[in-house]
């Protein structure tokens, strides 16, 4: 299980790599899929662009390198287990 601080660090690292166009295309596809799910979620605070359950900013939250459980869902990712 990864430390939550490391997850946050890697989320911002992934954002930086994406900005520089150095992010792996498969990761980019996965992150964009997560972002799409969050943008359609009723728990998103659209004004602040944060999750209203965990209060995490949506874009960095979707860029985290999370461990995956036995059902293929992220651990510490989406609090409602949508991804």
Order of alpha helices (4+ residues) and beta strands (2+ residues): alpha-alpha-beta-beta-alpha
